[in-house]
């Protein structure tokens, strides 16, 4: 099947009217629907947007390939759209997108359809081909250009890569993306093209919707000098045990193939030690390998967050019946409030620290680290060691399991299953649990008590300074490591019974999107049309305590936006502390302010003051658009 069988004149828009990402998706989907290709347009749009949430399909170089495989598609099709002025599609290179190929794959699409759809994505890597599409004057010219390019591609596609019997470096690669339609094959072609240009022998396995293609054989793996995994989906890694392994997102395969291949050729990668194994080399690890602590910690925090958010909001909802309505001995007692508190506080919050520790350990030691980490985390939680104890428990359990793996390498391969089922859980849980009980819990509990006493005894000036710092931390990288550090500290304080710091943290996190939204309302002449539309969305993002809404504005104009949002958030955090605000729910934004915040009118004033500072600074710093 040829691409022209799926892309037809009635599924082309040579001049898109859309100026924003969501508008492009809807305009292209509408074209498909009017061509009779969709069974449910809205469901298809939702599937496209769900794919975009995983990672942007704006691959850079002016190209975007939104795609989805769903039952909402009546028959597989491609719709083409072109915007000569360009649209901000949140592309990987931060540049506007001009060429849009929206792929619609039906739930029952056969392999022939999927191969054709994926072939299109690989054609667009060629800059000359993209230029031809930009200059085409009508639909016929576009179809002709695609047909000619596809024929050339098919002629070159028949040869499968084989190991070379030379002294040259031999590299293997595996690519895969969640939908397995576009990015999988673009990464594969990008790696192959760059390897050919660099004179490096390579074989690439693709894990796409039509299954695994060009599968790596044991002989390939044995001969290979290094393996590159460029994937955002689960890849079978055990076969690479003992080999140099580079693990990267699929977009790196598309955008940075030369960097990946260079690292592979130089041996600049850790040795994969099997399930949960770490890396070891004769030389120092590269800079990208040195961020292990943060990676492991964030794995724990990100998996803990659903318990924090869901449990925290349930606790906040219980306050609607009265602050003490969950207490059976209080006159305000209500059974539904008690149920909410048990589910949110006793259960969801009760699991926070074990989950935090379990997933930190799992990040370090893979699945065998989960059970020891969760048990050690539970010991930290029940022993009042709090979040700090949970973090220590996670790292302790993870590295204990790593040591166990190295210590039991003498066991034959035939007993490998016994190690995972018996050895690692038994000894991992015992050693992690015993060390926590004997050496960790009591000192950490004492430290937490000292910290709580110090915070409780702080004077007004110091409390306000803390609020300023915490508020600024929430804004300085808007969802990055500094933001997450402040947020994690606030959760730890809630867990310890100190509700003031998190009030400053949530206020600081709400201000960046709210302040930007206010600026787009008050100073319309300083923002383009797309930013004005995004400003409306930022009202909702800010009220929902989603700081990341400010990121597109900061990326476009960091010198003016970042100082403005940091200043506004610092003001909001400082005022929240000055007004003695406390926040008993860890998340929820405006939805929990009225029930979970003490002195909520003053808290709203603090947030509005911070947003106003950000808006005014942006109004002063940004120049009017011509």
C-alpha positions as CSV (number, residue, x, y, z in Angstrom):
1,X,0.0,0.0,0.0
2,X,1.2,3.5,-0.9
3,X,1.0,6.7,1.1
4,X,-1.2,8.1,-1.6
5,X,-3.8,5.5,-0.9
6,X,-4.2,7.0,2.6
7,X,-3.5,10.7,1.8
8,X,-5.9,12.1,-0.8
9,X,-6.8,15.5,-2.1
10,X,-9.9,15.7,0.1
11,X,-7.7,15.2,3.2
12,X,-5.5,18.2,2.6
13,X,-5.5,21.8,3.9
14,X,-2.9,23.9,2.1
15,X,-3.3,26.9,4.4
16,X,-4.4,26.2,7.9
17,X,-6.5,28.8,9.6
18,X,-5.4,27.7,13.1
19,X,-2.9,29.6,15.2
20,X,-2.7,27.3,18.2
21,X,-1.9,23.6,18.9
22,X,-5.4,22.6,20.0
23,X,-6.9,24.5,17.0
24,X,-4.7,22.6,14.6
25,X,-5.7,19.3,16.0
26,X,-9.4,20.2,15.7
27,X,-9.1,21.6,12.2
28,X,-7.3,18.6,10.9
29,X,-9.7,16.2,12.7
30,X,-12.6,18.0,11.2
31,X,-11.2,17.6,7.7
32,X,-10.8,13.8,8.3
33,X,-14.4,13.7,9.6
34,X,-15.8,15.5,6.6
35,X,-13.9,13.1,4.4
36,X,-15.8,10.2,6.1
37,X,-12.7,8.7,7.7
38,X,-13.9,9.0,11.4
39,X,-16.6,7.2,13.3
40,X,-16.4,9.6,16.3
41,X,-14.6,12.9,15.8
42,X,-14.5,13.9,19.4
43,X,-13.2,10.6,20.6
44,X,-10.5,10.7,17.9
45,X,-9.5,14.2,19.1
46,X,-9.3,13.0,22.7
47,X,-7.0,10.1,21.6
48,X,-4.7,12.5,19.7
49,X,-4.5,14.8,22.8
50,X,-3.8,11.8,25.1
51,X,-0.8,10.9,22.8
52,X,0.4,14.6,23.0
53,X,0.3,14.3,26.8
54,X,3.0,11.6,26.7
55,X,5.3,13.7,24.5
56,X,4.9,16.3,21.8
57,X,4.6,14.9,18.3
58,X,6.1,18.2,17.1
59,X,9.4,16.5,16.1
60,X,11.1,19.7,15.1
61,X,12.4,21.1,11.8
62,X,8.9,22.5,11.2
63,X,7.2,19.1,11.2
64,X,4.5,17.7,13.5
65,X,3.0,14.2,13.2
66,X,0.0,13.9,15.6
67,X,-1.2,10.3,15.5
68,X,-3.6,7.9,17.2
69,X,-4.8,4.3,16.9
70,X,-8.4,4.2,18.0
71,X,-11.8,2.7,17.3
72,X,-12.9,6.2,16.5
73,X,-11.3,5.8,13.1
74,X,-13.5,4.3,10.4
75,X,-10.7,3.6,8.0
76,X,-6.9,4.4,8.2
77,X,-6.1,7.8,6.7
78,X,-3.7,10.7,6.7
79,X,-4.7,14.4,6.7
80,X,-2.1,17.0,5.6
81,X,-2.1,20.6,6.8
82,X,0.3,23.4,6.0
83,X,0.9,26.7,7.8
84,X,3.3,29.0,6.1
85,X,3.4,31.4,9.0
86,X,3.9,28.5,11.5
87,X,2.2,27.4,14.6
88,X,3.6,26.9,18.1
89,X,3.0,23.1,18.5
90,X,5.3,22.7,21.5
91,X,7.9,21.2,19.2
92,X,11.1,19.5,20.5
93,X,13.3,22.2,19.1
94,X,11.0,25.0,20.3
95,X,10.4,26.3,16.8
96,X,7.1,26.8,15.0
97,X,5.7,23.9,13.0
98,X,4.7,24.4,9.3
99,X,3.9,20.9,8.0
100,X,1.3,18.7,9.8
101,X,0.6,15.1,8.9
102,X,-2.1,13.8,11.2
103,X,-2.3,9.9,11.1
104,X,-5.5,8.1,11.9
105,X,-5.1,4.4,12.4
106,X,-8.1,2.2,13.1
107,X,-8.2,-0.2,16.0
108,X,-8.1,-3.1,13.5
109,X,-5.5,-1.6,11.1
110,X,-3.5,-4.4,9.5
111,X,0.3,-4.5,9.3
112,X,0.3,-3.1,5.7
113,X,-1.6,0.0,6.8
114,X,0.7,0.5,9.8
115,X,3.8,0.1,7.8
116,X,2.6,2.7,5.3
117,X,1.7,5.1,8.0
118,X,5.1,4.7,9.7
119,X,6.9,5.1,6.3
120,X,5.5,8.6,6.0
121,X,7.2,9.7,9.2
122,X,10.6,8.5,8.0
123,X,10.3,10.5,4.7
124,X,10.0,13.8,6.6
125,X,13.5,13.6,8.0
126,X,14.8,14.8,4.6
127,X,15.1,18.6,4.6
128,X,14.9,18.8,0.8
129,X,11.7,16.9,0.8
130,X,10.2,19.2,3.4
131,X,11.2,22.2,1.3
132,X,9.4,20.7,-1.7
133,X,6.2,20.3,0.4
134,X,6.4,23.9,1.6
135,X,6.7,25.2,-2.0
136,X,4.1,23.0,-3.6
137,X,1.3,25.1,-5.1
138,X,-1.5,22.5,-5.1
139,X,-2.6,19.1,-3.8
140,X,-1.4,17.3,-7.0
141,X,2.2,18.5,-6.6
142,X,2.2,17.3,-3.0
143,X,1.0,13.8,-3.9
144,X,3.5,13.6,-6.7
145,X,6.4,14.6,-4.4
146,X,5.3,12.1,-1.8
147,X,5.0,9.3,-4.4
148,X,8.5,9.9,-5.8
149,X,10.1,10.1,-2.4
150,X,8.3,7.0,-1.2
151,X,9.4,5.0,-4.3
152,X,13.1,6.0,-3.5
153,X,12.5,5.0,0.1
154,X,11.1,1.6,-0.8
155,X,14.0,0.9,-3.1
156,X,16.4,1.5,-0.3
157,X,14.4,-0.3,2.4
158,X,14.8,-4.0,1.4
159,X,18.3,-4.5,2.8
160,X,18.3,-5.6,6.4
161,X,21.3,-4.6,8.5
162,X,23.8,-7.4,9.2
163,X,26.8,-7.6,11.5
164,X,30.0,-6.7,9.6
165,X,33.0,-9.0,9.8
166,X,35.4,-6.1,10.2
167,X,37.2,-4.4,13.1
168,X,34.7,-1.5,12.9
169,X,32.5,-0.7,15.9
170,X,29.1,-2.6,15.6
171,X,26.2,-0.9,17.4
172,X,22.7,-2.1,18.0
173,X,19.7,0.0,18.7
174,X,16.1,-0.5,19.7
175,X,13.4,2.1,19.2
176,X,9.8,2.3,20.4
177,X,7.1,4.8,21.3
178,X,3.7,4.4,23.1
179,X,1.7,4.2,19.9
180,X,4.4,2.7,17.7
181,X,3.4,4.5,14.6
182,X,5.6,7.5,13.9
183,X,8.3,8.2,16.4
184,X,9.4,4.5,16.5
185,X,10.4,4.6,12.8
186,X,11.7,8.1,12.7
187,X,14.1,7.3,15.5
188,X,15.2,4.2,13.7
189,X,15.8,6.0,10.4
190,X,17.5,8.9,12.0
191,X,20.0,6.5,13.8
192,X,20.6,4.5,10.6
193,X,21.2,7.6,8.5
194,X,23.5,9.2,11.0
195,X,25.5,5.9,11.5
196,X,25.9,5.6,7.8
197,X,27.3,9.1,7.6
198,X,29.7,8.4,10.5
199,X,30.8,5.1,9.0
200,X,29.4,3.0,11.9
201,X,27.8,-0.3,11.4
202,X,24.4,-0.5,13.0
203,X,21.3,-2.7,13.2
204,X,18.0,-1.2,14.6
205,X,15.1,-3.2,16.0
206,X,11.7,-1.4,15.9
207,X,9.0,-2.0,18.5
208,X,6.0,-0.7,16.6
209,X,2.2,-1.2,16.4
210,X,2.9,-3.9,13.8
211,X,5.1,-5.8,16.2
212,X,8.9,-6.2,16.6
213,X,10.7,-5.8,13.3
214,X,14.3,-6.6,12.5
215,X,14.6,-8.3,15.9
216,X,18.1,-8.4,17.4
217,X,19.5,-12.0,17.5
218,X,21.7,-13.4,20.3
219,X,24.5,-13.4,17.7
220,X,24.0,-9.7,17.1
221,X,24.0,-8.9,20.8
222,X,27.1,-11.1,21.4
223,X,29.0,-9.2,18.6
224,X,27.8,-5.7,19.5
225,X,30.1,-3.2,21.1
226,X,27.2,-1.2,22.6
227,X,23.4,-1.0,22.6
228,X,21.3,2.1,22.3
229,X,17.7,2.0,23.5
230,X,15.7,5.1,22.3
231,X,12.2,4.3,23.5
232,X,9.4,5.6,25.7
233,X,7.8,2.1,26.0
234,X,8.8,-1.1,27.8
235,X,11.7,-2.8,26.1
236,X,13.0,-6.3,26.9
237,X,16.4,-5.4,28.4
238,X,17.5,-8.7,30.1
239,X,19.0,-9.9,26.8
240,X,21.5,-7.0,27.0
241,X,23.0,-8.1,30.4
242,X,26.7,-7.5,30.5
243,X,26.7,-5.1,27.5
244,X,27.3,-1.3,27.4
245,X,23.8,0.2,27.3
246,X,22.6,3.7,26.6
247,X,19.0,4.3,27.7
248,X,17.3,7.4,26.1
249,X,13.8,8.7,25.2
250,X,12.7,8.1,21.6
251,X,12.9,11.8,20.8
252,X,16.7,11.6,21.4
253,X,16.9,9.0,18.7
254,X,15.2,11.5,16.3
255,X,16.9,14.7,17.5
256,X,20.3,13.6,18.8
257,X,21.4,10.4,16.9
258,X,25.0,11.6,16.5
259,X,25.4,12.1,20.3
260,X,24.0,8.7,21.0
261,X,26.1,6.9,18.4
262,X,29.3,8.8,19.5
263,X,28.7,7.7,23.1
264,X,28.2,4.1,21.9
265,X,31.4,4.1,19.8
266,X,33.5,5.6,22.7
267,X,32.0,3.2,25.2
268,X,30.7,6.1,27.2
269,X,27.9,4.1,28.8
270,X,27.3,1.9,31.9
271,X,27.3,-1.9,31.7
272,X,23.8,-3.3,32.1
273,X,23.9,-5.7,35.0
274,X,20.6,-7.4,34.4
275,X,17.3,-6.8,36.2
276,X,17.9,-3.9,38.5
277,X,21.6,-3.9,37.9
278,X,23.6,-0.7,38.1
279,X,26.4,0.4,35.8
280,X,30.1,0.0,36.1
281,X,33.0,0.9,33.9
282,X,36.7,1.4,34.0
283,X,36.3,5.1,33.8
284,X,34.2,7.8,35.4
285,X,30.5,7.9,34.2
286,X,29.5,10.7,31.9
287,X,27.8,13.8,33.3
288,X,24.3,12.5,32.4
289,X,24.9,9.4,34.6
290,X,25.6,11.5,37.7
291,X,22.0,12.5,38.3
292,X,21.1,9.1,39.9
293,X,20.1,10.5,43.3
294,X,17.6,13.0,41.8
295,X,16.3,10.4,39.4
296,X,15.7,7.9,42.1
297,X,14.1,10.4,44.5
298,X,11.8,11.8,41.8
299,X,10.7,8.3,40.9
300,X,9.5,7.9,44.5
301,X,8.0,11.4,44.6
302,X,6.1,11.0,41.3
303,X,4.6,7.7,42.3
304,X,3.7,9.0,45.7
305,X,1.9,12.1,44.3
306,X,-1.4,10.4,43.3
307,X,-1.7,9.3,47.0
308,X,-0.9,12.8,48.1
309,X,-3.3,14.5,45.7
310,X,-6.2,12.1,46.0
311,X,-5.9,11.6,49.7
312,X,-5.3,15.3,50.4
313,X,-8.4,16.4,48.5
314,X,-10.5,13.8,50.3
315,X,-9.3,15.1,53.6
316,X,-10.2,18.6,52.5
317,X,-13.7,17.5,51.5
318,X,-14.2,16.1,55.0
319,X,-13.7,19.6,56.3
320,X,-16.9,20.7,54.5
321,X,-18.8,19.1,57.4
322,X,-16.6,20.9,60.0
323,X,-12.9,20.8,60.9
324,X,-13.5,18.2,63.6
325,X,-16.4,16.4,61.8
326,X,-14.4,13.2,61.4
327,X,-13.9,12.8,65.2
328,X,-16.7,10.5,66.6
329,X,-16.3,12.2,70.0
330,X,-16.9,15.8,68.7
331,X,-20.3,17.4,68.5
332,X,-19.7,18.2,64.8
333,X,-19.2,14.5,64.0
334,X,-20.6,13.3,60.7
335,X,-20.1,9.6,59.5
336,X,-19.4,10.6,55.9
337,X,-16.7,13.0,57.0
338,X,-15.2,10.2,59.0
339,X,-15.3,7.9,56.0
340,X,-13.5,10.6,53.9
341,X,-10.9,11.1,56.5
342,X,-10.3,7.3,56.9
343,X,-10.0,6.8,53.1
344,X,-7.9,10.0,52.5
345,X,-5.9,10.3,55.7
346,X,-5.7,6.9,57.2
347,X,-5.3,4.9,54.0
348,X,-4.0,7.1,51.1
349,X,-1.8,9.2,53.4
350,X,-0.8,6.1,55.3
351,X,0.6,4.7,52.1
352,X,2.6,7.8,51.1
353,X,5.9,7.0,52.8
354,X,5.9,3.3,52.0
355,X,5.2,4.1,48.3
356,X,7.9,6.8,48.3
357,X,10.5,4.4,49.7
358,X,9.3,1.5,47.6
359,X,9.6,3.3,44.3
360,X,13.0,4.9,45.2
361,X,14.3,1.4,45.9
362,X,12.7,0.1,42.7
363,X,14.4,2.9,40.7
364,X,17.7,1.8,42.1
365,X,17.3,-2.0,42.0
366,X,14.4,-2.5,39.7
367,X,11.5,-4.8,40.8
368,X,13.4,-6.7,43.5
369,X,13.8,-3.4,45.3
370,X,10.1,-2.7,45.7
371,X,9.2,-5.0,48.5
372,X,12.2,-4.2,50.8
373,X,11.7,-0.5,50.1
374,X,8.0,-0.6,51.0
375,X,8.6,-2.5,54.2
376,X,11.4,-0.2,55.2
377,X,9.2,2.8,54.4
378,X,6.4,1.4,56.5
379,X,8.8,1.0,59.4
380,X,9.8,4.7,58.9
381,X,6.2,5.7,58.8
382,X,5.0,3.8,61.9
383,X,8.1,4.8,63.7
384,X,7.4,8.5,63.2
385,X,10.6,8.9,61.1
386,X,8.5,10.8,58.6
387,X,9.5,11.7,55.0
388,X,13.2,11.9,55.8
389,X,13.0,8.4,57.2
390,X,11.1,7.3,54.1
391,X,13.8,8.7,51.8
392,X,16.5,7.0,53.7
393,X,14.6,3.7,53.7
394,X,14.2,3.8,49.9
395,X,17.9,4.4,49.2
396,X,18.9,1.9,51.9
397,X,16.7,-0.9,50.6
398,X,17.6,-0.2,47.0
399,X,21.4,-0.4,47.5
400,X,21.0,-3.4,49.8
401,X,19.3,-5.3,46.9
402,X,22.0,-4.1,44.5
403,X,24.6,-5.6,46.9
404,X,22.6,-8.8,47.2
405,X,22.6,-9.1,43.4
406,X,26.4,-8.8,43.3
407,X,26.8,-11.1,46.3
408,X,24.7,-13.9,44.7
409,X,26.3,-14.0,41.3
410,X,27.8,-17.4,42.2
411,X,24.4,-19.0,41.8
412,X,23.9,-20.8,38.5
413,X,21.7,-19.3,35.8
414,X,19.3,-22.2,36.2
415,X,18.4,-20.8,39.7
416,X,17.9,-17.2,38.5
417,X,14.2,-17.3,39.2
418,X,14.9,-18.4,42.8
419,X,16.9,-15.2,43.4
420,X,14.0,-13.0,42.3
421,X,11.3,-14.9,44.2
422,X,13.2,-15.9,47.4
423,X,16.7,-14.5,47.9
424,X,16.2,-10.8,47.2
425,X,12.8,-10.5,49.0
426,X,14.0,-12.5,52.0
427,X,17.3,-10.9,52.7
428,X,16.4,-7.5,51.3
429,X,13.4,-7.1,53.6
430,X,15.3,-8.5,56.6
431,X,18.4,-6.3,56.2
432,X,16.6,-3.1,55.3
433,X,14.0,-3.6,58.0
434,X,16.6,-4.5,60.7
435,X,18.8,-1.6,59.9
436,X,15.8,0.8,59.9
437,X,14.6,-0.5,63.3
438,X,18.0,-0.6,64.9
439,X,19.9,2.4,63.6
440,X,17.7,4.8,61.6
441,X,14.2,5.3,63.0
442,X,15.2,6.7,66.4
443,X,17.8,9.3,65.3
444,X,15.6,10.5,62.5
445,X,12.6,10.7,64.8
446,X,14.7,12.9,67.2
447,X,15.8,15.1,64.3
448,X,12.2,15.6,63.1
449,X,11.2,16.6,66.6
450,X,14.0,19.1,66.8
451,X,13.1,20.5,63.4
452,X,9.4,20.8,64.3
453,X,10.4,22.6,67.6
454,X,12.7,24.9,65.7
455,X,10.0,25.8,63.2
456,X,7.4,26.3,65.9
457,X,9.8,28.6,67.8
458,X,10.6,30.8,64.8
459,X,9.9,34.5,65.1
460,X,7.7,36.4,62.6
461,X,10.6,37.7,60.6
462,X,12.1,34.3,60.1
463,X,8.8,32.7,59.2
464,X,8.2,35.4,56.5
465,X,11.7,34.8,55.1
466,X,11.0,31.1,54.9
467,X,7.7,31.8,53.1
468,X,9.6,34.1,50.6
469,X,12.2,31.4,49.9
470,X,9.6,28.6,49.5
471,X,7.4,30.7,47.3
472,X,10.3,31.7,45.1
473,X,11.5,28.0,44.8
474,X,8.1,27.1,43.4
475,X,8.4,29.6,40.6
476,X,12.1,29.5,39.7
477,X,11.9,26.3,37.6
478,X,8.0,25.8,37.5
479,X,7.8,22.1,38.1
480,X,11.5,21.2,37.9
481,X,13.7,19.9,40.7
482,X,13.7,23.1,42.8
483,X,9.9,23.3,42.6
484,X,9.7,19.6,43.5
485,X,12.1,20.0,46.4
486,X,9.9,22.7,47.9
487,X,6.8,20.7,47.4
488,X,8.2,17.6,49.0
489,X,9.3,19.7,52.0
490,X,5.8,21.0,52.4
491,X,4.3,17.5,52.3
492,X,6.9,16.4,54.9
493,X,5.7,19.3,57.1
494,X,2.1,18.4,56.7
495,X,3.0,14.8,57.7
496,X,4.7,16.2,60.8
497,X,1.7,18.3,61.7
498,X,3.1,21.7,60.7
499,X,0.7,23.2,58.1
500,X,2.2,26.6,57.6
501,X,5.0,26.0,55.1
502,X,2.8,24.3,52.6
503,X,0.4,27.2,52.6
504,X,3.3,29.4,51.3
505,X,4.3,26.6,48.8
506,X,0.8,26.3,47.3
507,X,0.4,30.1,47.1
508,X,3.8,30.4,45.4
509,X,2.9,27.6,42.9
510,X,-0.4,29.2,42.0
511,X,1.0,32.7,41.3
512,X,3.1,32.1,38.0
513,X,0.2,31.0,35.8
514,X,-2.3,33.4,37.5
515,X,0.1,36.4,37.2
516,X,0.8,35.7,33.5
517,X,-3.0,35.2,32.9
518,X,-3.6,38.6,34.5
519,X,-0.9,40.2,32.5
520,X,-2.4,38.9,29.2
521,X,-5.7,40.5,30.3
522,X,-4.3,43.9,31.4
523,X,-1.5,44.3,28.8
524,X,-2.9,42.8,25.6
525,X,-0.6,44.8,23.4
526,X,2.4,43.0,24.8
527,X,1.4,39.5,23.9
528,X,0.7,37.8,20.5
529,X,-2.6,36.2,19.7
530,X,-1.4,32.7,20.7
531,X,-0.2,33.9,24.0
532,X,-3.4,35.7,24.7
533,X,-5.3,32.5,24.1
534,X,-2.9,30.6,26.4
535,X,-3.4,33.3,29.0
536,X,-7.0,32.3,29.4
537,X,-6.0,28.7,30.0
538,X,-3.5,29.9,32.7
539,X,-6.4,31.2,34.8
540,X,-7.6,27.6,35.1
541,X,-4.0,26.2,35.5
542,X,-3.3,28.7,38.3
543,X,-6.5,28.1,40.2
544,X,-5.8,24.3,40.0
545,X,-2.2,24.8,41.4
546,X,-0.5,23.7,38.2
547,X,2.6,25.8,38.0
548,X,3.6,24.3,34.7
549,X,1.1,26.6,32.8
550,X,3.8,29.3,33.0
551,X,6.4,27.2,31.2
552,X,5.6,28.2,27.5
553,X,5.8,31.9,28.4
554,X,9.1,31.4,30.4
555,X,10.6,29.5,27.5
556,X,9.7,32.2,25.0
557,X,10.9,35.1,27.1
558,X,12.9,33.8,30.1
559,X,14.7,37.1,30.9
560,X,11.5,38.9,31.6
561,X,9.1,36.1,32.6
562,X,11.2,34.2,35.2
563,X,12.1,37.3,37.4
564,X,8.5,38.4,37.3
565,X,7.0,35.1,38.4
566,X,9.7,34.5,41.0
567,X,9.1,37.9,42.5
568,X,5.3,37.4,42.6
569,X,5.6,33.9,44.1
570,X,8.0,35.2,46.7
571,X,5.5,37.9,47.7
572,X,2.7,35.4,47.9
573,X,4.7,33.0,50.0
574,X,5.9,35.7,52.4
575,X,2.4,37.1,52.9
576,X,0.9,33.7,53.5
577,X,3.4,33.2,56.4
578,X,2.9,36.8,57.6
579,X,-0.9,36.2,57.7
580,X,-0.4,32.9,59.7
581,X,-2.1,30.9,57.0
582,X,-2.0,27.1,57.3
583,X,-3.0,24.5,54.7
584,X,-4.1,21.1,55.7
585,X,-4.5,19.6,52.2
586,X,-1.4,19.1,50.0
587,X,-3.0,19.9,46.7
588,X,-6.2,21.2,45.2
589,X,-5.6,24.9,44.6
590,X,-8.7,27.0,44.8
591,X,-10.9,23.9,45.3
592,X,-9.6,23.4,48.8
593,X,-8.8,27.0,49.9
594,X,-12.2,27.6,51.5
595,X,-12.2,24.5,53.6
596,X,-8.5,23.6,54.2
597,X,-6.9,27.0,54.8
598,X,-6.9,28.9,58.0
599,X,-7.7,32.6,57.5
600,X,-8.6,31.9,53.9
601,X,-9.6,35.6,53.0
602,X,-6.1,36.7,53.8
603,X,-4.7,33.7,51.9
604,X,-6.6,34.8,48.8
605,X,-5.3,38.3,49.3
606,X,-1.7,36.9,49.4
607,X,-2.2,35.0,46.2
608,X,-3.8,38.0,44.4
609,X,-1.0,40.3,45.6
610,X,1.6,37.9,44.2
611,X,-0.2,37.6,40.9
612,X,-0.5,41.4,40.7
613,X,3.2,41.8,41.3
614,X,4.0,39.3,38.5
615,X,1.4,41.0,36.1
616,X,2.7,44.5,36.7
617,X,6.4,43.4,36.3
618,X,5.5,41.8,33.0
619,X,3.6,44.9,31.9
620,X,6.7,47.0,32.7
621,X,9.4,44.6,31.3
622,X,7.8,43.4,28.1
623,X,7.8,45.7,25.1
624,X,4.6,46.3,23.1
625,X,4.4,44.2,20.0
626,X,4.6,46.0,16.7
